[in-house]
Amino acid sequence: MTAKVSSGVVHKVPKDMRTAITSTSVILTAWNALTPLARNEWICWTISFKKQETRDNHIARMKDDLLKGKKRPCCWPGCPHRKT
């Protein structure tokens, strides 16, 4: 059975993030408890970088931050792809 991973407002969860989110039930529960806008911010914060190393670092930080109860990425001005 595949775990349900909720997506964002504009962005869908990419495969590498989905793998990280479903790595533990605690992270999955924290992710699905976020608002669609908050999930969108995490996705955009991760996919907006060209270097795979940066993307991997953001995914690892997302996991840590979700475990700490954080709702959104720190110091991110917001998704530029979302229309107001």
mmCIF file of the N, C-alpha and C atoms, coordinates in Angstrom:
data_MODEL
# 
_entry.id   MODEL 
# 
loop_
_atom_site.group_PDB 
_atom_site.id 
_atom_site.type_symbol 
_atom_site.label_atom_id 
_atom_site.label_alt_id 
_atom_site.label_comp_id 
_atom_site.label_asym_id 
_atom_site.label_entity_id 
_atom_site.label_seq_id 
_atom_site.pdbx_PDB_ins_code 
_atom_site.Cartn_x 
_atom_site.Cartn_y 
_atom_site.Cartn_z 
_atom_site.occupancy 
_atom_site.B_iso_or_equiv 
_atom_site.pdbx_formal_charge 
_atom_site.auth_seq_id 
_atom_site.auth_comp_id 
_atom_site.auth_asym_id 
_atom_site.auth_atom_id 
_atom_site.pdbx_PDB_model_num 
ATOM 1   N N  . MET A 1 1  ? 0.837  -1.183 0.000  1.00 0.00 ? 1  MET A N  1 
ATOM 2   C CA . MET A 1 1  ? 0.000  0.000  0.000  1.00 0.00 ? 1  MET A CA 1 
ATOM 3   C C  . MET A 1 1  ? 0.884  1.249  0.000  1.00 0.00 ? 1  MET A C  1 
ATOM 4   N N  . THR A 1 2  ? 0.568  2.201  -0.867 1.00 0.00 ? 2  THR A N  1 
ATOM 5   C CA . THR A 1 2  ? 1.333  3.431  -0.978 1.00 0.00 ? 2  THR A CA 1 
ATOM 6   C C  . THR A 1 2  ? 0.785  4.478  -0.020 1.00 0.00 ? 2  THR A C  1 
ATOM 7   N N  . ALA A 1 3  ? 1.690  5.145  0.684  1.00 0.00 ? 3  ALA A N  1 
ATOM 8   C CA . ALA A 1 3  ? 1.279  6.186  1.631  1.00 0.00 ? 3  ALA A CA 1 
ATOM 9   C C  . ALA A 1 3  ? 0.784  7.405  0.866  1.00 0.00 ? 3  ALA A C  1 
ATOM 10  N N  . LYS A 1 4  ? -0.274 8.040  1.377  1.00 0.00 ? 4  LYS A N  1 
ATOM 11  C CA . LYS A 1 4  ? -0.786 9.255  0.765  1.00 0.00 ? 4  LYS A CA 1 
ATOM 12  C C  . LYS A 1 4  ? 0.091  10.422 1.192  1.00 0.00 ? 4  LYS A C  1 
ATOM 13  N N  . VAL A 1 5  ? 0.628  11.137 0.199  1.00 0.00 ? 5  VAL A N  1 
ATOM 14  C CA . VAL A 1 5  ? 1.451  12.314 0.431  1.00 0.00 ? 5  VAL A CA 1 
ATOM 15  C C  . VAL A 1 5  ? 0.730  13.481 -0.224 1.00 0.00 ? 5  VAL A C  1 
ATOM 16  N N  . SER A 1 6  ? 0.235  14.403 0.588  1.00 0.00 ? 6  SER A N  1 
ATOM 17  C CA . SER A 1 6  ? -0.503 15.552 0.072  1.00 0.00 ? 6  SER A CA 1 
ATOM 18  C C  . SER A 1 6  ? 0.439  16.495 -0.656 1.00 0.00 ? 6  SER A C  1 
ATOM 19  N N  . SER A 1 7  ? -0.092 17.170 -1.693 1.00 0.00 ? 7  SER A N  1 
ATOM 20  C CA . SER A 1 7  ? 0.732  18.085 -2.479 1.00 0.00 ? 7  SER A CA 1 
ATOM 21  C C  . SER A 1 7  ? 0.507  19.529 -2.043 1.00 0.00 ? 7  SER A C  1 
ATOM 22  N N  . GLY A 1 8  ? 1.120  20.449 -2.772 1.00 0.00 ? 8  GLY A N  1 
ATOM 23  C CA . GLY A 1 8  ? 1.000  21.866 -2.467 1.00 0.00 ? 8  GLY A CA 1 
ATOM 24  C C  . GLY A 1 8  ? -0.074 22.526 -3.303 1.00 0.00 ? 8  GLY A C  1 
ATOM 25  N N  . VAL A 1 9  ? -0.126 23.837 -3.244 1.00 0.00 ? 9  VAL A N  1 
ATOM 26  C CA . VAL A 1 9  ? -1.108 24.615 -3.995 1.00 0.00 ? 9  VAL A CA 1 
ATOM 27  C C  . VAL A 1 9  ? -0.779 24.595 -5.482 1.00 0.00 ? 9  VAL A C  1 
ATOM 28  N N  . VAL A 1 10 ? 0.487  24.826 -5.808 1.00 0.00 ? 10 VAL A N  1 
ATOM 29  C CA . VAL A 1 10 ? 0.934  24.901 -7.194 1.00 0.00 ? 10 VAL A CA 1 
ATOM 30  C C  . VAL A 1 10 ? 1.766  23.675 -7.569 1.00 0.00 ? 10 VAL A C  1 
ATOM 31  N N  . HIS A 1 11 ? 2.624  23.263 -6.662 1.00 0.00 ? 11 HIS A N  1 
ATOM 32  C CA . HIS A 1 11 ? 3.590  22.205 -6.955 1.00 0.00 ? 11 HIS A CA 1 
ATOM 33  C C  . HIS A 1 11 ? 3.131  20.838 -6.447 1.00 0.00 ? 11 HIS A C  1 
ATOM 34  N N  . LYS A 1 12 ? 3.492  19.824 -7.222 1.00 0.00 ? 12 LYS A N  1 
ATOM 35  C CA . LYS A 1 12 ? 3.300  18.448 -6.786 1.00 0.00 ? 12 LYS A CA 1 
ATOM 36  C C  . LYS A 1 12 ? 4.599  17.986 -6.116 1.00 0.00 ? 12 LYS A C  1 
ATOM 37  N N  . VAL A 1 13 ? 4.494  17.004 -5.246 1.00 0.00 ? 13 VAL A N  1 
ATOM 38  C CA . VAL A 1 13 ? 5.668  16.511 -4.522 1.00 0.00 ? 13 VAL A CA 1 
ATOM 39  C C  . VAL A 1 13 ? 6.523  15.677 -5.478 1.00 0.00 ? 13 VAL A C  1 
ATOM 40  N N  . PRO A 1 14 ? 7.790  16.090 -5.701 1.00 0.00 ? 14 PRO A N  1 
ATOM 41  C CA . PRO A 1 14 ? 8.666  15.306 -6.562 1.00 0.00 ? 14 PRO A CA 1 
ATOM 42  C C  . PRO A 1 14 ? 9.067  13.988 -5.897 1.00 0.00 ? 14 PRO A C  1 
ATOM 43  N N  . LYS A 1 15 ? 9.538  13.070 -6.701 1.00 0.00 ? 15 LYS A N  1 
ATOM 44  C CA . LYS A 1 15 ? 9.835  11.716 -6.238 1.00 0.00 ? 15 LYS A CA 1 
ATOM 45  C C  . LYS A 1 15 ? 10.838 11.686 -5.084 1.00 0.00 ? 15 LYS A C  1 
ATOM 46  N N  . ASP A 1 16 ? 11.919 12.474 -5.167 1.00 0.00 ? 16 ASP A N  1 
ATOM 47  C CA . ASP A 1 16 ? 12.927 12.434 -4.101 1.00 0.00 ? 16 ASP A CA 1 
ATOM 48  C C  . ASP A 1 16 ? 12.369 12.967 -2.781 1.00 0.00 ? 16 ASP A C  1 
ATOM 49  N N  . MET A 1 17 ? 11.508 13.973 -2.852 1.00 0.00 ? 17 MET A N  1 
ATOM 50  C CA . MET A 1 17 ? 10.868 14.484 -1.631 1.00 0.00 ? 17 MET A CA 1 
ATOM 51  C C  . MET A 1 17 ? 9.868  13.472 -1.088 1.00 0.00 ? 17 MET A C  1 
ATOM 52  N N  . ARG A 1 18 ? 9.125  12.833 -1.985 1.00 0.00 ? 18 ARG A N  1 
ATOM 53  C CA . ARG A 1 18 ? 8.141  11.816 -1.569 1.00 0.00 ? 18 ARG A CA 1 
ATOM 54  C C  . ARG A 1 18 ? 8.847  10.696 -0.806 1.00 0.00 ? 18 ARG A C  1 
ATOM 55  N N  . THR A 1 19 ? 9.998  10.280 -1.302 1.00 0.00 ? 19 THR A N  1 
ATOM 56  C CA . THR A 1 19 ? 10.768 9.236  -0.631 1.00 0.00 ? 19 THR A CA 1 
ATOM 57  C C  . THR A 1 19 ? 11.176 9.684  0.771  1.00 0.00 ? 19 THR A C  1 
ATOM 58  N N  . ALA A 1 20 ? 11.626 10.931 0.885  1.00 0.00 ? 20 ALA A N  1 
ATOM 59  C CA . ALA A 1 20 ? 12.039 11.458 2.193  1.00 0.00 ? 20 ALA A CA 1 
ATOM 60  C C  . ALA A 1 20 ? 10.846 11.581 3.136  1.00 0.00 ? 20 ALA A C  1 
ATOM 61  N N  . ILE A 1 21 ? 9.734  12.053 2.617  1.00 0.00 ? 21 ILE A N  1 
ATOM 62  C CA . ILE A 1 21 ? 8.536  12.265 3.443  1.00 0.00 ? 21 ILE A CA 1 
ATOM 63  C C  . ILE A 1 21 ? 7.992  10.938 3.964  1.00 0.00 ? 21 ILE A C  1 
ATOM 64  N N  . THR A 1 22 ? 8.052  9.926  3.160  1.00 0.00 ? 22 THR A N  1 
ATOM 65  C CA . THR A 1 22 ? 7.512  8.629  3.559  1.00 0.00 ? 22 THR A CA 1 
ATOM 66  C C  . THR A 1 22 ? 8.537  7.759  4.283  1.00 0.00 ? 22 THR A C  1 
ATOM 67  N N  . SER A 1 23 ? 9.711  8.317  4.568  1.00 0.00 ? 23 SER A N  1 
ATOM 68  C CA . SER A 1 23 ? 10.755 7.528  5.231  1.00 0.00 ? 23 SER A CA 1 
ATOM 69  C C  . SER A 1 23 ? 10.375 7.161  6.665  1.00 0.00 ? 23 SER A C  1 
ATOM 70  N N  . THR A 1 24 ? 9.570  7.979  7.323  1.00 0.00 ? 24 THR A N  1 
ATOM 71  C CA . THR A 1 24 ? 9.071  7.651  8.655  1.00 0.00 ? 24 THR A CA 1 
ATOM 72  C C  . THR A 1 24 ? 7.623  8.117  8.774  1.00 0.00 ? 24 THR A C  1 
ATOM 73  N N  . SER A 1 25 ? 6.875  7.440  9.612  1.00 0.00 ? 25 SER A N  1 
ATOM 74  C CA . SER A 1 25 ? 5.467  7.823  9.787  1.00 0.00 ? 25 SER A CA 1 
ATOM 75  C C  . SER A 1 25 ? 5.340  9.177  10.469 1.00 0.00 ? 25 SER A C  1 
ATOM 76  N N  . VAL A 1 26 ? 6.318  9.548  11.283 1.00 0.00 ? 26 VAL A N  1 
ATOM 77  C CA . VAL A 1 26 ? 6.276  10.841 11.976 1.00 0.00 ? 26 VAL A CA 1 
ATOM 78  C C  . VAL A 1 26 ? 6.394  11.985 10.963 1.00 0.00 ? 26 VAL A C  1 
ATOM 79  N N  . ILE A 1 27 ? 7.328  11.861 10.021 1.00 0.00 ? 27 ILE A N  1 
ATOM 80  C CA . ILE A 1 27 ? 7.496  12.897 9.002  1.00 0.00 ? 27 ILE A CA 1 
ATOM 81  C C  . ILE A 1 27 ? 6.271  12.932 8.095  1.00 0.00 ? 27 ILE A C  1 
ATOM 82  N N  . LEU A 1 28 ? 5.768  11.786 7.699  1.00 0.00 ? 28 LEU A N  1 
ATOM 83  C CA . LEU A 1 28 ? 4.580  11.732 6.849  1.00 0.00 ? 28 LEU A CA 1 
ATOM 84  C C  . LEU A 1 28 ? 3.391  12.398 7.538  1.00 0.00 ? 28 LEU A C  1 
ATOM 85  N N  . THR A 1 29 ? 3.183  12.122 8.796  1.00 0.00 ? 29 THR A N  1 
ATOM 86  C CA . THR A 1 29 ? 2.076  12.726 9.541  1.00 0.00 ? 29 THR A CA 1 
ATOM 87  C C  . THR A 1 29 ? 2.261  14.241 9.640  1.00 0.00 ? 29 THR A C  1 
ATOM 88  N N  . ALA A 1 30 ? 3.482  14.676 9.923  1.00 0.00 ? 30 ALA A N  1 
ATOM 89  C CA . ALA A 1 30 ? 3.761  16.115 10.011 1.00 0.00 ? 30 ALA A CA 1 
ATOM 90  C C  . ALA A 1 30 ? 3.521  16.786 8.665  1.00 0.00 ? 30 ALA A C  1 
ATOM 91  N N  . TRP A 1 31 ? 3.960  16.152 7.582  1.00 0.00 ? 31 TRP A N  1 
ATOM 92  C CA . TRP A 1 31 ? 3.785  16.710 6.235  1.00 0.00 ? 31 TRP A CA 1 
ATOM 93  C C  . TRP A 1 31 ? 2.298  16.850 5.901  1.00 0.00 ? 31 TRP A C  1 
ATOM 94  N N  . ASN A 1 32 ? 1.555  15.799 6.091  1.00 0.00 ? 32 ASN A N  1 
ATOM 95  C CA . ASN A 1 32 ? 0.140  15.826 5.728  1.00 0.00 ? 32 ASN A CA 1 
ATOM 96  C C  . ASN A 1 32 ? -0.681 16.756 6.625  1.00 0.00 ? 32 ASN A C  1 
ATOM 97  N N  . ALA A 1 33 ? -0.150 17.101 7.805  1.00 0.00 ? 33 ALA A N  1 
ATOM 98  C CA . ALA A 1 33 ? -0.844 18.029 8.706  1.00 0.00 ? 33 ALA A CA 1 
ATOM 99  C C  . ALA A 1 33 ? -0.624 19.492 8.300  1.00 0.00 ? 33 ALA A C  1 
ATOM 100 N N  . LEU A 1 34 ? 0.357  19.755 7.434  1.00 0.00 ? 34 LEU A N  1 
ATOM 101 C CA . LEU A 1 34 ? 0.607  21.118 6.975  1.00 0.00 ? 34 LEU A CA 1 
ATOM 102 C C  . LEU A 1 34 ? -0.521 21.594 6.068  1.00 0.00 ? 34 LEU A C  1 
ATOM 103 N N  . THR A 1 35 ? -0.666 22.897 5.967  1.00 0.00 ? 35 THR A N  1 
ATOM 104 C CA . THR A 1 35 ? -1.631 23.448 5.014  1.00 0.00 ? 35 THR A CA 1 
ATOM 105 C C  . THR A 1 35 ? -1.090 23.243 3.603  1.00 0.00 ? 35 THR A C  1 
ATOM 106 N N  . PRO A 1 36 ? -1.957 23.239 2.588  1.00 0.00 ? 36 PRO A N  1 
ATOM 107 C CA . PRO A 1 36 ? -1.459 23.128 1.216  1.00 0.00 ? 36 PRO A CA 1 
ATOM 108 C C  . PRO A 1 36 ? -0.462 24.234 0.861  1.00 0.00 ? 36 PRO A C  1 
ATOM 109 N N  . LEU A 1 37 ? -0.677 25.436 1.380  1.00 0.00 ? 37 LEU A N  1 
ATOM 110 C CA . LEU A 1 37 ? 0.243  26.539 1.109  1.00 0.00 ? 37 LEU A CA 1 
ATOM 111 C C  . LEU A 1 37 ? 1.610  26.280 1.746  1.00 0.00 ? 37 LEU A C  1 
ATOM 112 N N  . ALA A 1 38 ? 1.631  25.777 2.964  1.00 0.00 ? 38 ALA A N  1 
ATOM 113 C CA . ALA A 1 38 ? 2.902  25.461 3.628  1.00 0.00 ? 38 ALA A CA 1 
ATOM 114 C C  . ALA A 1 38 ? 3.638  24.343 2.876  1.00 0.00 ? 38 ALA A C  1 
ATOM 115 N N  . ARG A 1 39 ? 2.902  23.309 2.460  1.00 0.00 ? 39 ARG A N  1 
ATOM 116 C CA . ARG A 1 39 ? 3.544  22.231 1.680  1.00 0.00 ? 39 ARG A CA 1 
ATOM 117 C C  . ARG A 1 39 ? 4.120  22.790 0.389  1.00 0.00 ? 39 ARG A C  1 
ATOM 118 N N  . ASN A 1 40 ? 3.393  23.700 -0.235 1.00 0.00 ? 40 ASN A N  1 
ATOM 119 C CA . ASN A 1 40 ? 3.857  24.318 -1.467 1.00 0.00 ? 40 ASN A CA 1 
ATOM 120 C C  . ASN A 1 40 ? 5.179  25.061 -1.245 1.00 0.00 ? 40 ASN A C  1 
ATOM 121 N N  . GLU A 1 41 ? 5.292  25.749 -0.116 1.00 0.00 ? 41 GLU A N  1 
ATOM 122 C CA . GLU A 1 41 ? 6.521  26.482 0.193  1.00 0.00 ? 41 GLU A CA 1 
ATOM 123 C C  . GLU A 1 41 ? 7.700  25.524 0.327  1.00 0.00 ? 41 GLU A C  1 
ATOM 124 N N  . TRP A 1 42 ? 7.504  24.405 1.029  1.00 0.00 ? 42 TRP A N  1 
ATOM 125 C CA . TRP A 1 42 ? 8.587  23.415 1.173  1.00 0.00 ? 42 TRP A CA 1 
ATOM 126 C C  . TRP A 1 42 ? 8.997  22.861 -0.188 1.00 0.00 ? 42 TRP A C  1 
ATOM 127 N N  . ILE A 1 43 ? 8.022  22.544 -1.024 1.00 0.00 ? 43 ILE A N  1 
ATOM 128 C CA . ILE A 1 43 ? 8.341  21.983 -2.343 1.00 0.00 ? 43 ILE A CA 1 
ATOM 129 C C  . ILE A 1 43 ? 9.117  22.992 -3.168 1.00 0.00 ? 43 ILE A C  1 
ATOM 130 N N  . CYS A 1 44 ? 8.613  24.215 -3.248 1.00 0.00 ? 44 CYS A N  1 
ATOM 131 C CA . CYS A 1 44 ? 9.267  25.250 -4.048 1.00 0.00 ? 44 CYS A CA 1 
ATOM 132 C C  . CYS A 1 44 ? 10.670 25.543 -3.513 1.00 0.00 ? 44 CYS A C  1 
ATOM 133 N N  . TRP A 1 45 ? 10.806 25.593 -2.202 1.00 0.00 ? 45 TRP A N  1 
ATOM 134 C CA . TRP A 1 45 ? 12.101 25.849 -1.559 1.00 0.00 ? 45 TRP A CA 1 
ATOM 135 C C  . TRP A 1 45 ? 13.118 24.786 -1.955 1.00 0.00 ? 45 TRP A C  1 
ATOM 136 N N  . THR A 1 46 ? 12.648 23.581 -2.202 1.00 0.00 ? 46 THR A N  1 
ATOM 137 C CA . THR A 1 46 ? 13.541 22.481 -2.555 1.00 0.00 ? 46 THR A CA 1 
ATOM 138 C C  . THR A 1 46 ? 13.838 22.418 -4.050 1.00 0.00 ? 46 THR A C  1 
ATOM 139 N N  . ILE A 1 47 ? 12.845 22.608 -4.883 1.00 0.00 ? 47 ILE A N  1 
ATOM 140 C CA . ILE A 1 47 ? 13.035 22.415 -6.328 1.00 0.00 ? 47 ILE A CA 1 
ATOM 141 C C  . ILE A 1 47 ? 13.604 23.632 -7.048 1.00 0.00 ? 47 ILE A C  1 
ATOM 142 N N  . SER A 1 48 ? 13.730 24.749 -6.357 1.00 0.00 ? 48 SER A N  1 
ATOM 143 C CA . SER A 1 48 ? 14.179 25.982 -7.006 1.00 0.00 ? 48 SER A CA 1 
ATOM 144 C C  . SER A 1 48 ? 15.691 26.059 -7.226 1.00 0.00 ? 48 SER A C  1 
ATOM 145 N N  . PHE A 1 49 ? 16.410 25.039 -6.859 1.00 0.00 ? 49 PHE A N  1 
ATOM 146 C CA . PHE A 1 49 ? 17.863 25.065 -6.985 1.00 0.00 ? 49 PHE A CA 1 
ATOM 147 C C  . PHE A 1 49 ? 18.336 24.082 -8.044 1.00 0.00 ? 49 PHE A C  1 
ATOM 148 N N  . LYS A 1 50 ? 19.362 24.476 -8.787 1.00 0.00 ? 50 LYS A N  1 
ATOM 149 C CA . LYS A 1 50 ? 19.861 23.661 -9.897 1.00 0.00 ? 50 LYS A CA 1 
ATOM 150 C C  . LYS A 1 50 ? 20.781 22.533 -9.449 1.00 0.00 ? 50 LYS A C  1 
ATOM 151 N N  . LYS A 1 51 ? 21.597 22.795 -8.422 1.00 0.00 ? 51 LYS A N  1 
ATOM 152 C CA . LYS A 1 51 ? 22.557 21.785 -7.987 1.00 0.00 ? 51 LYS A CA 1 
ATOM 153 C C  . LYS A 1 51 ? 21.850 20.698 -7.161 1.00 0.00 ? 51 LYS A C  1 
ATOM 154 N N  . GLN A 1 52 ? 22.105 19.453 -7.518 1.00 0.00 ? 52 GLN A N  1 
ATOM 155 C CA . GLN A 1 52 ? 21.503 18.331 -6.798 1.00 0.00 ? 52 GLN A CA 1 
ATOM 156 C C  . GLN A 1 52 ? 21.946 18.322 -5.336 1.00 0.00 ? 52 GLN A C  1 
ATOM 157 N N  . GLU A 1 53 ? 23.172 18.728 -5.081 1.00 0.00 ? 53 GLU A N  1 
ATOM 158 C CA . GLU A 1 53 ? 23.677 18.764 -3.704 1.00 0.00 ? 53 GLU A CA 1 
ATOM 159 C C  . GLU A 1 53 ? 22.839 19.713 -2.840 1.00 0.00 ? 53 GLU A C  1 
ATOM 160 N N  . THR A 1 54 ? 22.508 20.870 -3.385 1.00 0.00 ? 54 THR A N  1 
ATOM 161 C CA . THR A 1 54 ? 21.685 21.839 -2.645 1.00 0.00 ? 54 THR A CA 1 
ATOM 162 C C  . THR A 1 54 ? 20.292 21.277 -2.412 1.00 0.00 ? 54 THR A C  1 
ATOM 163 N N  . ARG A 1 55 ? 19.744 20.664 -3.429 1.00 0.00 ? 55 ARG A N  1 
ATOM 164 C CA . ARG A 1 55 ? 18.419 20.060 -3.311 1.00 0.00 ? 55 ARG A CA 1 
ATOM 165 C C  . ARG A 1 55 ? 18.420 18.970 -2.235 1.00 0.00 ? 55 ARG A C  1 
ATOM 166 N N  . ASP A 1 56 ? 19.432 18.121 -2.246 1.00 0.00 ? 56 ASP A N  1 
ATOM 167 C CA . ASP A 1 56 ? 19.545 17.058 -1.239 1.00 0.00 ? 56 ASP A CA 1 
ATOM 168 C C  . ASP A 1 56 ? 19.655 17.642 0.170  1.00 0.00 ? 56 ASP A C  1 
ATOM 169 N N  . ASN A 1 57 ? 20.424 18.725 0.292  1.00 0.00 ? 57 ASN A N  1 
ATOM 170 C CA . ASN A 1 57 ? 20.560 19.390 1.590  1.00 0.00 ? 57 ASN A CA 1 
ATOM 171 C C  . ASN A 1 57 ? 19.219 19.959 2.057  1.00 0.00 ? 57 ASN A C  1 
ATOM 172 N N  . HIS A 1 58 ? 18.455 20.511 1.148  1.00 0.00 ? 58 HIS A N  1 
ATOM 173 C CA . HIS A 1 58 ? 17.152 21.069 1.509  1.00 0.00 ? 58 HIS A CA 1 
ATOM 174 C C  . HIS A 1 58 ? 16.177 19.970 1.929  1.00 0.00 ? 58 HIS A C  1 
ATOM 175 N N  . ILE A 1 59 ? 16.239 18.832 1.262  1.00 0.00 ? 59 ILE A N  1 
ATOM 176 C CA . ILE A 1 59 ? 15.362 17.720 1.636  1.00 0.00 ? 59 ILE A CA 1 
ATOM 177 C C  . ILE A 1 59 ? 15.727 17.224 3.039  1.00 0.00 ? 59 ILE A C  1 
ATOM 178 N N  . ALA A 1 60 ? 17.018 17.099 3.307  1.00 0.00 ? 60 ALA A N  1 
ATOM 179 C CA . ALA A 1 60 ? 17.453 16.665 4.647  1.00 0.00 ? 60 ALA A CA 1 
ATOM 180 C C  . ALA A 1 60 ? 17.028 17.682 5.700  1.00 0.00 ? 60 ALA A C  1 
ATOM 181 N N  . ARG A 1 61 ? 17.172 18.954 5.399  1.00 0.00 ? 61 ARG A N  1 
ATOM 182 C CA . ARG A 1 61 ? 16.772 19.993 6.354  1.00 0.00 ? 61 ARG A CA 1 
ATOM 183 C C  . ARG A 1 61 ? 15.257 19.998 6.553  1.00 0.00 ? 61 ARG A C  1 
ATOM 184 N N  . MET A 1 62 ? 14.511 19.768 5.473  1.00 0.00 ? 62 MET A N  1 
ATOM 185 C CA . MET A 1 62 ? 13.059 19.699 5.585  1.00 0.00 ? 62 MET A CA 1 
ATOM 186 C C  . MET A 1 62 ? 12.661 18.593 6.567  1.00 0.00 ? 62 MET A C  1 
ATOM 187 N N  . LYS A 1 63 ? 13.280 17.434 6.436  1.00 0.00 ? 63 LYS A N  1 
ATOM 188 C CA . LYS A 1 63 ? 12.977 16.322 7.341  1.00 0.00 ? 63 LYS A CA 1 
ATOM 189 C C  . LYS A 1 63 ? 13.257 16.708 8.789  1.00 0.00 ? 63 LYS A C  1 
ATOM 190 N N  . ASP A 1 64 ? 14.422 17.291 9.026  1.00 0.00 ? 64 ASP A N  1 
ATOM 191 C CA . ASP A 1 64 ? 14.783 17.716 10.390 1.00 0.00 ? 64 ASP A CA 1 
ATOM 192 C C  . ASP A 1 64 ? 13.810 18.766 10.917 1.00 0.00 ? 64 ASP A C  1 
ATOM 193 N N  . ASP A 1 65 ? 13.487 19.745 10.089 1.00 0.00 ? 65 ASP A N  1 
ATOM 194 C CA . ASP A 1 65 ? 12.583 20.811 10.521 1.00 0.00 ? 65 ASP A CA 1 
ATOM 195 C C  . ASP A 1 65 ? 11.177 20.294 10.802 1.00 0.00 ? 65 ASP A C  1 
ATOM 196 N N  . LEU A 1 66 ? 10.692 19.379 9.983  1.00 0.00 ? 66 LEU A N  1 
ATOM 197 C CA . LEU A 1 66 ? 9.367  18.799 10.234 1.00 0.00 ? 66 LEU A CA 1 
ATOM 198 C C  . LEU A 1 66 ? 9.361  18.029 11.554 1.00 0.00 ? 66 LEU A C  1 
ATOM 199 N N  . LEU A 1 67 ? 10.441 17.323 11.832 1.00 0.00 ? 67 LEU A N  1 
ATOM 200 C CA . LEU A 1 67 ? 10.538 16.596 13.102 1.00 0.00 ? 67 LEU A CA 1 
ATOM 201 C C  . LEU A 1 67 ? 10.564 17.550 14.295 1.00 0.00 ? 67 LEU A C  1 
ATOM 202 N N  . LYS A 1 68 ? 11.051 18.761 14.078 1.00 0.00 ? 68 LYS A N  1 
ATOM 203 C CA . LYS A 1 68 ? 11.093 19.779 15.137 1.00 0.00 ? 68 LYS A CA 1 
ATOM 204 C C  . LYS A 1 68 ? 9.785  20.563 15.233 1.00 0.00 ? 68 LYS A C  1 
ATOM 205 N N  . GLY A 1 69 ? 8.843  20.264 14.337 1.00 0.00 ? 69 GLY A N  1 
ATOM 206 C CA . GLY A 1 69 ? 7.552  20.932 14.378 1.00 0.00 ? 69 GLY A CA 1 
ATOM 207 C C  . GLY A 1 69 ? 7.455  22.205 13.556 1.00 0.00 ? 69 GLY A C  1 
ATOM 208 N N  . LYS A 1 70 ? 8.459  22.494 12.752 1.00 0.00 ? 70 LYS A N  1 
ATOM 209 C CA . LYS A 1 70 ? 8.415  23.700 11.928 1.00 0.00 ? 70 LYS A CA 1 
ATOM 210 C C  . LYS A 1 70 ? 7.420  23.513 10.792 1.00 0.00 ? 70 LYS A C  1 
ATOM 211 N N  . LYS A 1 71 ? 6.759  24.596 10.434 1.00 0.00 ? 71 LYS A N  1 
ATOM 212 C CA . LYS A 1 71 ? 5.699  24.547 9.428  1.00 0.00 ? 71 LYS A CA 1 
ATOM 213 C C  . LYS A 1 71 ? 6.149  25.008 8.043  1.00 0.00 ? 71 LYS A C  1 
ATOM 214 N N  . ARG A 1 72 ? 7.166  25.877 8.003  1.00 0.00 ? 72 ARG A N  1 
ATOM 215 C CA . ARG A 1 72 ? 7.625  26.423 6.727  1.00 0.00 ? 72 ARG A CA 1 
ATOM 216 C C  . ARG A 1 72 ? 9.144  26.554 6.736  1.00 0.00 ? 72 ARG A C  1 
ATOM 217 N N  . PRO A 1 73 ? 9.741  26.617 5.542  1.00 0.00 ? 73 PRO A N  1 
ATOM 218 C CA . PRO A 1 73 ? 11.190 26.809 5.493  1.00 0.00 ? 73 PRO A CA 1 
ATOM 219 C C  . PRO A 1 73 ? 11.575 28.199 5.998  1.00 0.00 ? 73 PRO A C  1 
ATOM 220 N N  . CYS A 1 74 ? 12.660 28.247 6.728  1.00 0.00 ? 74 CYS A N  1 
ATOM 221 C CA . CYS A 1 74 ? 13.149 29.519 7.275  1.00 0.00 ? 74 CYS A CA 1 
ATOM 222 C C  . CYS A 1 74 ? 13.748 30.379 6.161  1.00 0.00 ? 74 CYS A C  1 
ATOM 223 N N  . CYS A 1 75 ? 13.508 31.652 6.264  1.00 0.00 ? 75 CYS A N  1 
ATOM 224 C CA . CYS A 1 75 ? 14.153 32.635 5.387  1.00 0.00 ? 75 CYS A CA 1 
ATOM 225 C C  . CYS A 1 75 ? 13.803 32.447 3.913  1.00 0.00 ? 75 CYS A C  1 
ATOM 226 N N  . TRP A 1 76 ? 12.618 31.963 3.629  1.00 0.00 ? 76 TRP A N  1 
ATOM 227 C CA . TRP A 1 76 ? 12.162 31.777 2.253  1.00 0.00 ? 76 TRP A CA 1 
ATOM 228 C C  . TRP A 1 76 ? 11.092 32.820 1.978  1.00 0.00 ? 76 TRP A C  1 
ATOM 229 N N  . PRO A 1 77 ? 11.277 33.665 0.962  1.00 0.00 ? 77 PRO A N  1 
ATOM 230 C CA . PRO A 1 77 ? 10.331 34.752 0.718  1.00 0.00 ? 77 PRO A CA 1 
ATOM 231 C C  . PRO A 1 77 ? 8.968  34.271 0.194  1.00 0.00 ? 77 PRO A C  1 
ATOM 232 N N  . GLY A 1 78 ? 8.897  33.035 -0.184 1.00 0.00 ? 78 GLY A N  1 
ATOM 233 C CA . GLY A 1 78 ? 7.635  32.489 -0.686 1.00 0.00 ? 78 GLY A CA 1 
ATOM 234 C C  . GLY A 1 78 ? 7.771  32.020 -2.117 1.00 0.00 ? 78 GLY A C  1 
ATOM 235 N N  . CYS A 1 79 ? 6.827  31.239 -2.553 1.00 0.00 ? 79 CYS A N  1 
ATOM 236 C CA . CYS A 1 79 ? 6.844  30.656 -3.889 1.00 0.00 ? 79 CYS A CA 1 
ATOM 237 C C  . CYS A 1 79 ? 6.567  31.721 -4.943 1.00 0.00 ? 79 CYS A C  1 
ATOM 238 N N  . PRO A 1 80 ? 7.510  31.927 -5.869 1.00 0.00 ? 80 PRO A N  1 
ATOM 239 C CA . PRO A 1 80 ? 7.270  32.909 -6.925 1.00 0.00 ? 80 PRO A CA 1 
ATOM 240 C C  . PRO A 1 80 ? 6.319  32.393 -8.003 1.00 0.00 ? 80 PRO A C  1 
ATOM 241 N N  . HIS A 1 81 ? 5.979  31.107 -7.975 1.00 0.00 ? 81 HIS A N  1 
ATOM 242 C CA . HIS A 1 81 ? 5.124  30.511 -8.988 1.00 0.00 ? 81 HIS A CA 1 
ATOM 243 C C  . HIS A 1 81 ? 3.640  30.644 -8.658 1.00 0.00 ? 81 HIS A C  1 
ATOM 244 N N  . ARG A 1 82 ? 3.357  30.983 -7.406 1.00 0.00 ? 82 ARG A N  1 
ATOM 245 C CA . ARG A 1 82 ? 1.965  31.066 -6.940 1.00 0.00 ? 82 ARG A CA 1 
ATOM 246 C C  . ARG A 1 82 ? 1.402  32.440 -7.274 1.00 0.00 ? 82 ARG A C  1 
ATOM 247 N N  . LYS A 1 83 ? 0.225  32.432 -7.831 1.00 0.00 ? 83 LYS A N  1 
ATOM 248 C CA . LYS A 1 83 ? -0.466 33.689 -8.101 1.00 0.00 ? 83 LYS A CA 1 
ATOM 249 C C  . LYS A 1 83 ? -1.191 34.117 -6.844 1.00 0.00 ? 83 LYS A C  1 
ATOM 250 N N  . THR A 1 84 ? -1.194 35.398 -6.566 1.00 0.00 ? 84 THR A N  1 
ATOM 251 C CA . THR A 1 84 ? -1.851 35.893 -5.348 1.00 0.00 ? 84 THR A CA 1 
ATOM 252 C C  . THR A 1 84 ? -3.345 35.973 -5.485 1.00 0.00 ? 84 THR A C  1 
# 
